[in-house]
Amino acid sequence: MEKIHHKQNAFFADPSRNRWIFGGNRTGKTHAGAVEAVRWATEKQCEGWVVSLSTQVQRDVAQRKIVKLLEDKDAQCEYVMLKGKADRPERGVIDFITVTNEKGSKSRIGFKTCEQGREKFQGTSLDWVWFDEEPGEDIYEECLLRTMDRGGSVWGTMTPLKGRTWVYQRIYMALGSDISVHCMTWDDNPYLEKTETALMERNCSEDSLESRKYGRFTEGTGLVFKEFSEENIVKNVSFSSQKKNWVYTGISIDPGYTNPTAVLWFALDGDSNIFVVADYKESGQSVEQISRKVINKSNELGVPIKNVFIDSAATAQTLGEPQSVADQFRANGIPVNTKVDKNVHDGLHRVKALLRSADGVRKLFIYENCTHLLKELKSYFWADNEKPHKSNDHCIDALRYFVMSAYVDTPKQKTTEFDKHKRRIIHEKI
């Protein structure tokens, strides 16, 4: 029997010109947005935009879904690329798609990103706009203007990860207006397996579960790391006594001069538990001085200086220096990696989930000698603008860089025949 996603069908049947789906991850909201865009392009002569957060998100999410849906409908399409080849559009970045619709006329699906800025959204009349995730308010307003003279439609599909931003007041709470709101949770998606939702729950904190599972807006107030407790602190255990258990070690640096530089040393065990085993925080130190202290501390701990992550801003040159901060570290024997994910909200929620997931599992532990990091975790509060207060957070920034990195050197455990059998069973069920 074919599965029916009733919440998607309600969205498709909604005649409102301004429709929004607020849903958790994997609820089917993005698929609904893409289906609606393809329906417009293949059933009538029109021109519309798909608005993503960034070029990478466009390529990996909205663009991929639209290309697949057009292929499934055997639609006659011409692809104009910004990057890549038109015969393999899914591997490149699309500028726009010309679609020959059911009546033989041409429709056009254009792609825009919020990172382009408001100016790139001016001067065009449109029949529709789809916002894949939350745009800036200025871009939202500009797109409304683009659809005004044609009496066009806009729709958005998003997970409210940023808290109660302008979308909350202007769209979600716009009761009695011409804006309609649809909400989706994991339970609404008939294609989502219970085993998969259970896995996702184990990787979410209680706070992030509100938005990632239920699509709810959360108010950022009070202490950021409510999940942190004494259970996350390693006491009366020496690092050296546990060295035989470590399968991966790493270092993370948040550099500064007037602001302090923060450095954290990490170790992972065979169960992928993350331990912060040492920290350092000091202002007014040169890169050479910091590098020497990193080397000395690493030697004291008996860990190699590798898997070193640093703020990507370190690629910039400082005043009066011929080398970037990153290159200065490398010249002083610290092989830093600047390719870190700096998304603050994702990073904080990742830390929160590691401190304590929604089902009570703790995967992040801090040695009691890490006094700088422990102090920051206990005194990090949300501000009124849905962001944390930007003060006394340099160790937390270094923590974010590490937990959002890929542990590329982590040894893979040997896969047994029983493990393979379990994977086959899970794959067949999915």
Secondary structure as GFF3:
##gff-version 3
##sequence-region A 1 430
A	DSSP	alpha_helix	6	13	.	.	.	ID=ss1
A	DSSP	beta_strand	18	23	.	.	.	ID=ss2
A	DSSP	alpha_helix	29	43	.	.	.	ID=ss3
A	DSSP	beta_strand	47	52	.	.	.	ID=ss4
A	DSSP	alpha_helix	55	57	.	.	.	ID=ss5
A	DSSP	pi_helix	58	62	.	.	.	ID=ss6
A	DSSP	alpha_helix	63	72	.	.	.	ID=ss7
A	DSSP	beta_strand	76	83	.	.	.	ID=ss8
A	DSSP	three_ten_helix	89	91	.	.	.	ID=ss9
A	DSSP	beta_strand	93	100	.	.	.	ID=ss10
A	DSSP	beta_strand	106	113	.	.	.	ID=ss11
A	DSSP	three_ten_helix	114	116	.	.	.	ID=ss12
A	DSSP	three_ten_helix	118	121	.	.	.	ID=ss13
A	DSSP	beta_strand	128	132	.	.	.	ID=ss14
A	DSSP	alpha_helix	137	148	.	.	.	ID=ss15
A	DSSP	beta_strand	153	158	.	.	.	ID=ss16
A	DSSP	alpha_helix	166	167	.	.	.	ID=ss17
A	DSSP	pi_helix	168	172	.	.	.	ID=ss18
A	DSSP	beta_strand	179	184	.	.	.	ID=ss19
A	DSSP	three_ten_helix	186	188	.	.	.	ID=ss20
A	DSSP	alpha_helix	194	202	.	.	.	ID=ss21
A	DSSP	alpha_helix	206	212	.	.	.	ID=ss22
A	DSSP	three_ten_helix	230	232	.	.	.	ID=ss23
A	DSSP	beta_strand	233	234	.	.	.	ID=ss24
A	DSSP	alpha_helix	239	242	.	.	.	ID=ss25
A	DSSP	three_ten_helix	243	245	.	.	.	ID=ss26
A	DSSP	beta_strand	246	254	.	.	.	ID=ss27
A	DSSP	beta_strand	261	269	.	.	.	ID=ss28
A	DSSP	beta_strand	274	282	.	.	.	ID=ss29
A	DSSP	alpha_helix	287	301	.	.	.	ID=ss30
A	DSSP	beta_strand	308	310	.	.	.	ID=ss31
A	DSSP	three_ten_helix	312	315	.	.	.	ID=ss32
A	DSSP	alpha_helix	325	331	.	.	.	ID=ss33
A	DSSP	beta_strand	336	337	.	.	.	ID=ss34
A	DSSP	alpha_helix	344	355	.	.	.	ID=ss35
A	DSSP	beta_strand	364	367	.	.	.	ID=ss36
A	DSSP	alpha_helix	371	378	.	.	.	ID=ss37
A	DSSP	alpha_helix	394	403	.	.	.	ID=ss38
A	DSSP	alpha_helix	417	429	.	.	.	ID=ss39
###
